[in-house]
């Protein structure tokens, strides 16, 4: 394992029975100190991968190391906080009592309970039964449980699942704050907009295999310029002759230019001087969602939840 990686897998594979592999020779690299998005369609193997990283499932083949230790080992788990699948708590006990039970099992000082409740802004409801909590509050309690050990690494599986926009924004800011403290976060989500806003790098998997891995900017590609002008064909001829326009194509009745956004003023001057009416000249860039759909194609039928 390289020193820069908090998580590294090599050929990680998980098969259930004689069926196809849920995770198939996966090579994953999560750098220390980053928020790393882990995305894929339903059934791609995201949750199975996360379960193997924390020792809840045994790999069929390959290896995984977490913080320099074998995945699932006591040494790795001591520095890892995880929130995988649906949060499970005793509904008729308070949030604080649930955390007290978890802290006792993990050998964590009880003084951590007040700290993590405050960290997720649940202190006022800590004495209330979990049965009275909203979905968002249960998600925050699960995050509090993941933070009990003051972990160096957090593994979060769909932490915004079932939340309204306000709840999603709260979790987003909480995760950003955790990263600012120097923690590493591996974040699985199906919300591409959230991944794009919060993550430094992303791994995309499909059918258990790694499709691509890189920074958000690398996946989205270089920015381009969209041009709407009249007459369009004359504008095409003029733009094609400019030395700083690398290529151009037509999309939705507009020209899309492979040129740096700072060249927009020069392009506009050229066209206007030649009598071209420019109605739009603006930078455009593929969204992460568009890149994701290009990579994995249309939605596929999934069986068991994200095995």
Residue pairs with C-beta under 8 A, 6 or more apart in sequence:
1 8
1 65
1 68
2 8
2 29
4 31
4 32
5 29
5 30
5 31
5 32
5 65
6 30
6 31
6 32
6 33
6 66
6 67
6 152
6 153
6 184
6 186
7 28
7 29
7 30
7 36
7 53
7 64
7 65
7 66
7 67
7 153
7 184
7 186
8 28
8 29
8 30
8 64
8 65
9 26
9 27
9 28
9 49
9 53
9 62
9 63
9 64
9 65
9 71
10 27
10 62
10 63
10 64
11 25
11 26
11 27
11 61
11 62
11 63
12 23
12 25
12 26
12 27
12 28
12 49
12 52
12 59
12 61
12 62
12 63
12 64
13 21
13 23
13 24
13 25
13 26
13 59
13 60
13 61
13 62
13 208
14 21
14 22
14 23
14 45
14 48
14 49
14 52
14 57
14 59
14 60
14 208
15 21
15 22
15 60
16 22
16 307
20 207
20 208
21 60
21 208
22 45
22 48
22 208
22 307
23 45
23 48
23 49
23 52
23 59
23 208
24 45
24 207
24 208
24 209
25 61
25 62
25 209
26 45
26 49
26 62
26 205
26 208
26 209
26 210
27 210
28 38
28 49
28 64
28 203
28 210
28 213
29 203
29 213
30 36
30 184
30 186
30 201
30 203
31 184
31 200
31 201
32 184
33 179
33 182
33 183
33 184
34 179
34 184
34 185
34 199
34 200
34 201
35 175
35 176
35 179
35 185
35 187
35 198
35 199
35 200
36 184
36 185
36 186
36 187
36 199
36 200
36 201
36 202
36 203
37 187
37 188
37 189
37 195
37 198
37 199
37 201
37 202
37 203
38 46
38 49
38 50
38 186
38 187
38 188
38 189
38 202
38 203
38 205
39 46
39 188
39 189
39 190
39 192
39 195
39 202
39 203
39 204
39 205
39 292
40 46
40 204
40 205
40 206
40 211
40 296
41 206
41 296
41 299
41 300
41 302
42 190
42 299
42 300
42 302
42 305
42 306
43 207
43 300
43 301
43 302
43 303
43 304
43 306
43 307
44 205
44 206
44 207
44 208
44 296
44 306
45 205
45 207
45 208
45 306
45 307
46 157
46 188
46 205
46 306
47 84
47 85
47 157
47 188
47 305
47 306
47 307
48 57
48 208
48 306
48 307
49 205
50 82
50 84
50 155
50 157
50 186
50 188
51 57
51 84
52 58
52 59
52 64
52 71
52 72
53 64
53 66
53 71
53 72
53 155
53 186
54 66
54 71
54 72
54 77
54 80
54 82
54 84
54 155
55 71
55 72
55 73
55 76
55 77
56 72
56 84
63 70
63 71
64 70
64 71
65 71
65 76
66 72
66 73
66 76
66 80
66 153
67 75
67 76
67 79
67 80
67 152
67 153
69 75
69 76
70 76
78 149
79 149
79 151
79 152
79 153
80 149
80 151
80 152
80 153
80 154
80 155
81 145
81 146
81 147
81 148
81 149
81 151
81 153
81 154
81 155
82 146
82 154
82 155
82 156
82 157
83 142
83 143
83 145
83 146
83 154
83 155
83 156
83 157
83 159
84 155
84 157
85 157
87 138
87 139
87 141
87 142
87 145
89 95
89 98
89 130
89 138
89 141
89 142
90 97
90 98
90 101
90 130
91 129
91 130
91 131
92 129
92 130
92 131
93 101
93 129
93 130
94 126
94 127
94 128
94 129
94 130
95 117
95 122
95 125
95 126
95 127
95 128
95 130
95 133
95 137
95 141
95 144
96 113
96 117
96 126
96 127
98 130
98 141
98 145
99 113
99 116
99 117
99 141
99 144
99 145
99 148
100 110
100 113
102 108
102 145
102 148
103 109
103 110
103 112
103 113
103 148
104 110
106 148
106 149
108 148
108 149
112 148
112 149
112 150
113 148
114 123
116 144
116 145
116 147
116 148
117 123
117 126
117 144
119 144
119 147
119 174
120 140
120 141
120 143
120 144
120 147
120 174
121 140
121 170
122 137
122 140
122 141
122 144
125 133
125 137
130 138
130 141
133 141
135 162
135 163
135 167
136 163
136 164
136 167
136 170
139 159
139 160
139 161
139 162
139 163
139 167
139 171
140 170
140 171
140 174
142 159
143 156
143 159
143 171
143 174
146 154
146 156
147 154
147 178
151 183
152 183
152 184
153 183
153 184
153 185
153 186
154 178
154 183
154 184
154 185
154 186
155 186
156 175
156 185
156 186
156 187
156 188
157 188
158 188
158 189
158 190
159 171
159 175
159 187
159 189
160 167
160 168
160 171
160 172
160 189
160 191
160 194
163 171
168 191
168 194
172 194
172 197
172 198
175 185
175 187
175 198
176 198
178 185
179 185
187 195
187 198
187 199
189 195
192 287
192 288
192 289
192 292
193 287
193 288
193 289
195 202
195 288
196 216
196 287
196 288
196 289
199 216
200 215
200 216
201 213
201 214
201 215
201 216
202 213
202 214
202 215
202 216
202 219
202 288
203 210
203 212
203 213
204 210
204 211
204 212
204 213
204 219
204 292
204 295
204 296
205 211
206 295
206 296
211 295
211 296
212 219
212 295
216 288
219 288
219 291
220 285
220 286
220 287
220 288
220 291
221 285
221 286
221 291
222 258
222 285
223 260
223 261
223 283
223 284
223 285
224 256
224 257
224 258
224 259
224 283
224 284
224 285
225 256
225 257
225 259
225 261
225 263
225 264
225 267
225 281
225 282
225 283
225 284
226 251
226 254
226 255
226 256
226 257
226 280
226 281
226 282
226 283
226 284
227 235
227 239
227 254
227 255
227 256
227 257
227 267
227 278
227 280
227 281
228 253
228 254
228 255
228 278
228 279
228 280
228 281
229 235
229 255
229 271
229 276
229 277
229 278
229 279
229 281
230 276
230 277
230 279
231 276
232 253
232 255
234 274
234 276
235 255
235 271
235 276
235 278
236 248
236 255
238 270
238 271
238 274
238 276
239 245
239 248
239 255
239 257
239 267
239 270
239 271
240 248
242 259
242 266
242 267
242 270
244 259
244 260
244 263
244 266
245 257
245 258
245 259
245 263
245 267
246 258
246 259
247 257
247 258
248 255
248 256
248 257
248 258
249 255
249 256
250 256
254 280
256 284
257 267
259 267
261 283
264 281
264 282
264 283
267 281
268 278
268 281
271 278
272 278
